[in-house]
């Protein structure tokens, strides 16, 4: 379920308090420091529940967030948050450490202890809220993760950051069933990252194994338009054999070639249905989405949708 909220729908003088109540009641109880001038209080908030995982996206004017010692002692469910920077810069402070986030960076913080979030230049963030019990990791391992940005060169941080970015961007398309199915592997990926960055990296082995299928499909979606998207390349990216790749996909009922072709055709269909229509030629569209020739694309498109691509575009844009 997704809900949206904006200060634009609230009378000017009530915006600051309305924003505070929205964050406290729907995300986490915190002290929110906002600009004193009512006309400078602007925020757009989108909140999505994906099973026990909550994704919040916030765009707002400069602010500061404090989880005080009193609030940290409150009898609410312990939660681990992940901040994902979209644009601008922010700072996460907890346990005597601080992490400065730039676009694409993530950092963790734990509601069981005080923390501060600083957004001196405004807020443009995704926040992922995960109940601590769902992660099933020792407290000392979680403590090592807070207020740090994961290693910039590691494969696991890149994987998790890319996955979370895509999840936040596409969460509005998830129905209830899809959301429930994605919740567990999403949290397993986070668990793997925390463990891999800790002094007990062996804890990451099981979640990485359990989420291999999800990670492969996320990789395929990210590289769907690449001309060289082959089983060998995908297998190499995940440090497995091509045979193992086919076996993992088969467990999810996915055939490599059929899945890639279907997803590419669907992407082309959506683009051909745009209003107003694009001026891109059918040949250029086919090439951009990884088809080897316009004729091959046209035959595959007609087989899937009953019309050649040009006829589909023309039909969708009749006056």
N, C-alpha and C positions, 0 to 999 in steps of 0.2 A: 504494500500500500504506500502511495506517495501523497504527501501533503505539501502545499506551498503556502508561504506567508510573506507578506511584504509590508514595510512601514507605509508605503504609499496608500494603503487602505485604512490607515489610522489617522485621526486628527493630529495635527502637528504637535500640540502640547503633550499628547499621550504616547508619542512614539517610543521614547526611551524606555518608559516603564513597560509598555507592551512588548518590546523586544526582549527586555530582561525576563519577563514572565514566560515568553515563548521558549527561550533557551533553557530556563530553569525547569520548566514543566515537561518539555518534549525532548530535551537532549541531556542536560546534566545540571544539577544545582551549582551555580557559581556566582561570584560577584562580577558584574560587568560594568566596566568604566567606559563611559561614552562621552562624546563632546557635550559641552554645557549648552551650546546653542541648539535649540530644537530643530532648526532648519538644517543642521549638519548631521542629523541622525537619519541615516538611510541604510536599509538592509533588505536583501532578498534572501529568503531561506527556503530550501527544498529538502524535505526529510523523507527517506524511504526506508521501510523495514524489509529486510531480506532474511526472513526467519529471525533468529536472535541477533543477527548483525544489523546495525543501523548505519545508514549512509546519510550524512547531512552536508549540503553544499551551501556555503554562505558567501555572499558578496556584500560588503558593507564599508562604511567610512572607518577611519582609524579608531581603534578600541584597545582595551586591555582586559584580560580575563584572569580572575584569581580564584583558585580553589583553596579556600582558607583552611587552617587547621581545624576549625570548628566544623566546616562542611565535610572535611575528610573523615571526621569521626562519626558522621551521621550514619544512621542505620539504613543505608540504601545499598543496592547490589554493587559489589566491586566491579569496576569496569576499566578496561584498557582502551585508550584512544590512540588512533593514528591520525596525525595531521598530514595531509598531502597538499603541498603548495602548488597552486595553479599559476598564479602570476604574482609579481611583487616579492615581498620578503616578510618573514615573521621570525619570532624567537620563542622557543620552548624552554622553560626553566623548571627543573625539578631535582631534588636530592643534591643540591650544590653544583649541578652541571647545567650548561646551557647549549642549545643547538640552534644555529641560524639556518633557516630554510630558504632556499631559492627555488624557482620553478622546477618541478619534478622531484624535489626532495621530500622525504617523509621523516617523521619523528614520532616516538611513542611517549605517552604519559599515563600515569596510573592514578585513578581517583581516590585510592586509599591513603595518599599522602598529598600534602599541599603542592600546588604547581601554579605557574604563571605563564600566560601566553600574551605576547606583545605583538600588536599589529599597528606599528607606528605610521605606516603608509597606506593603511586600509586592509580589508580582508578580502581575499579571493582564494578560498580553500575548500577542500573536501575533508570531512571528518568521518572516520570510521569508528564506531563504538562496538566493542566486543566484550561480553561478560567474561571476567577472568576465569570462571569455572569452565567455560567452553574451551579454553586454551590448554588446560591441564598441564601447566608447566610450573616448576618450582618457583617460589617467590623470589629466590635469589637470582634466578635466570631472568625473570621479568624485570627485576631491579637493575640488572646490567643493561637493559635495552632502553630505559627511559632517558629522555633529553640527549639522545645521540642520533646522528644521521648514519644509517648503515653504510658500510664500505662502498665507495663509489664505483669500484672496479669489479665488484663481485657479481657473479651470474645470478645468484638468488635475489639480491636486492633489485637488480634490473628487472627480473621476472616479476617479482611481487609488485613493484611500483607500476610497471606496465599493465599488469592485471587489474590493480585497483583503479588506475586511471580509466581503463576501458569499462570496468564495472560501474563507476560513477557516471560515465557518459551514456551508458545504455540501460541503466536500471529502470528507466521509465517504460521500457519495452517488455519488461519481465512480467509475466502473469504469475498468479499465486503458486502454481506448480513449479515453474522455472525458478522462482525465488527460493522456494524451499530446497530444491535440488542444489542450488548454488551456494547456499549458506555454509554447509559443512566443508566443501573443498576450499572455499574462500578463507575460512578460518584456519584450515590446515596449512594453507600457504603462509599465512601470517605466523603460525606456530613454527613452521620450518625456518622462516627468516630469523625470528627471535633466537631460536636454538642455534642456527648456523653462526650467528654473530656473538654467541656467548662463549664461555670457557668450557661448554659441554656440547660441541657441535654434533656429536653422535645422536643427540635427541632429534635432529632434523631428518634423519634417514627415513623414518617411518612416514611422516607427513609428506615428504617429497615423493616417496613411492606411491602413496595413496592418491596423490593429486596429479600423477603423471598425465593421465588422460585429459584432465582439465587444462593443464599447462600446454599440452600439444595442440588442443583445439584453439586456445588463446593465441598461440604462435601462428597457427594457420590463418586465423582471422586477421591478425596484424599484418601478415605478409601475403594476403590473398591475391593482390594484384601483381605480385612479382612474377616475372616470366620464368625464373629459375626455381620456382617452388616445387621441388621434387621430393620424393620420399627420402632419398639419400641426404639431401640438405636438412630436412626436418629431423631425421634421426641423428645426424651429426650434431645439430644444435642442442639435442637433449642427451647426448653421450650414450646412445643406445644403438643397436643394430637395426637395419631396415626390417628384418623379420620381427624383432620385438615391437617396433613401431606398428606394424600391421596387427600384431596380436593385441596391443593395448587399444587401438582404435576399434578392433572387432568386438572387444568386451563392451564397448559403448554402442555397438550396432552401426559403426561408421566404416565405410569403405573410402579409402583415401581419394581416388580419382573421382568417384561419384560425388563425394561431399564437396570437393573443391569446385568441380564444374557447377553443381547446383548453387553454391553460394555465389560464385561469379555471375551466373546467369541472373540470380535474384538481384544482385547489385546493379547489373545493367538494366534490368526491367524497371527498377525504381528510378534510375536516371532517365530512362526514355519516357517515363510518366511525369516528369517534372513539369510544373507550370510556373512561369512560361518555359517552353522547351529550350534546351541548349542548342547552340549552333554547331556543336561537335559532330563530326561525321561518324557514321556507323563504324567505319574502318578504324578511326582513331579510338572510339569507345572500346571496341573489341581489343585493340592492342593494349590500351591502358589497363584493362582488367585481365590481362594475361593470356588471351586467346591467340593462338599462333597465326591464324589467318581470318580475314573477314568472312570467307565462305564457310569455314568450320564453325565460326560463331553463329552465322545466320541459320545453318542447319540445326545446330544445337538449340538455339532460341526457339525456332519454329516447333521442334519436337517437344519442347517443354511447355510452350504457351499457345501453340496453335496458329501463330502468325509470325511472319518474318519481322525482324526488329524495326525496319522502316515502317511497315504497315502498323505495327503496334504503336509507334510514336505518332503516326498520322491519326490513328483512331482515337488516341487519348487527347488529341488537341483539335478535334473538330470544333468549328464555331458553334 
